[in-house]
Amino acid sequence: MTKVDYLVIGGGLAGLSAAAALAPRGGRVLVLEREEALGYHSSGRSAAMFEANYGPAPVQVLSRASEAHHRAKGCLSPRGMLLVGGTDQAEIFQTDCADLGLTPITVAAACEMVPVLDPEQVGFAAYHDAAQDLDADLLLQGFARAVRTHGGEIRTRARIIALNRTAAEWQVDIVGDQITAGTIINAAGAWADELATLAGIAPIGLQPKRRSMARLPAPGGHDVSHWPMTMGAGETWYAKPDAGKLLVSPAEADPVPPQDAYADDMVLAEGLARYEAMVTTPVTRVEHNWAGLRSFVADGVPVLGPDPAETRFVWCAGQGGYGVQTSPAAGRLIADLVTGHPPEIDAVTLASLSPERLR
């Protein structure tokens, strides 16, 4: 039997960031991950970027509060973001441009940045250099190292069989062990509602949504290493350099059950066609494809904090497409709320993230 103060369920960036923030504050921390490797699902399948203007206002607050951590740990590198719109997309282009804080540039300037763009199809372009590549694996491994350095434990291949609460603690059965814990942090990603139901806690209406990705050879033999991340107006596709290749996503958000996601061939083909319509070099080969899940509640804002009906059950879920870049601040917030420290974020943002808004 294992006894801990804090049991974190989920070994992706959500769970590990919370565990890394909790471990130095006293009390024993244990992280359970049911897969063989940490970050197996969403955390390991993201075309990670740091873009502080991306997402709803509470997400932007968390992103900006996370930047110092990313920079200190060497997780950021220059990239830039380029937005392009077709000649018939003026309105949606202007909306995206304003939301992301981009500066309009000429189509010719955009084509200098990304030489395969088709100047006859691109009607509008905007850019800023603040967007940066974010090394998700370096971030994740740093959190895992921090957990272990401060006496915490991480177990993989730990599938939960039963989860029950008593008046004083939680009892969690896994193969080969029974764990008692004072507090549970639910960082189970797409499975967070299923875990809550197992614990007798009302779900929050979490909906996993699939996003697919294809790795292409560098188009036209170009050196893509200094190209910006390029997004189609309305986020209907995006392309990002990666290790000499080009990652292209249909940017879909198709609702699916919690699962080990895989790319839908038709969705991927349609997304690649939207990308091809804006460039001069056709897609002739896909080297590899995959998909990940981005999980949302109804308002699209993460759910961070104790459940109002059971404060020993703490939500760290619903990060949507923002979980990588917000993880340092989100993890610190969970640790603050659990240990009774004043949160660093403002009261309005705190309320917008709280599970209470969903009850």
Stockholm file with secondary structure:
# STOCKHOLM 1.0

chainA/1-359         MTKVDYLVIGGGLAGLSAAAALAPRGGRVLVLEREEALGYHSSGRSAAMFEANYGPAPVQVLSRASEAHHRAKGCLSPRGMLLVGGTDQAEIFQTDCADLGLTPITVAAACEMVPVLDPEQVGFAAYHDAAQDLDADLLLQGFARAVRTHGGEIRTRARIIALNRTAAEWQVDIVGDQITAGTIINAAGAWADELATLAGIAPIGLQPKRRSMARLPAPGGHDVSHWPMTMGAGETWYAKPDAGKLLVSPAEADPVPPQDAYADDMVLAEGLARYEAMVTTPVTRVEHNWAGLRSFVADGVPVLGPDPAETRFVWCAGQGGYGVQTSPAAGRLIADLVTGHPPEIDAVTLASLSPERLR
#=GR chainA/1-359 SS CEEEEEEEECCSHHHHHHHHHHGGGSSCEEEECSSSSTTTTGGGSCCCEECTTSSSHHHHHHHHHHHHHHHHTTCEEECCEEEEEETTCHHHHHHHHHHHTCEEECHHHHHHHSTTBCTTTEEEEEEESCCEEECHHHHHHHHHHHHHHTTCEEESSCCEEEEEECSSCEEEEETTEEEEEEEEEECCGGGHHHHHHHTTCCCCCCEEEEEEEEEECCGGGCCCTTCCEEEETTTSCEEEEETTEEEEECCCCEECCSSCCCCCHHHHHHHHHHHHTTBSSCCCCCCEEEEEEEEECTTSCCEEEEETTEEEEEEEECCTTCHHHHHHHHHHHHHHHHHTCCCSSCHHHHHHHSGGGGC
#=GC SS_cons         CEEEEEEEECCSHHHHHHHHHHGGGSSCEEEECSSSSTTTTGGGSCCCEECTTSSSHHHHHHHHHHHHHHHHTTCEEECCEEEEEETTCHHHHHHHHHHHTCEEECHHHHHHHSTTBCTTTEEEEEEESCCEEECHHHHHHHHHHHHHHTTCEEESSCCEEEEEECSSCEEEEETTEEEEEEEEEECCGGGHHHHHHHTTCCCCCCEEEEEEEEEECCGGGCCCTTCCEEEETTTSCEEEEETTEEEEECCCCEECCSSCCCCCHHHHHHHHHHHHTTBSSCCCCCCEEEEEEEEECTTSCCEEEEETTEEEEEEEECCTTCHHHHHHHHHHHHHHHHHTCCCSSCHHHHHHHSGGGGC
//
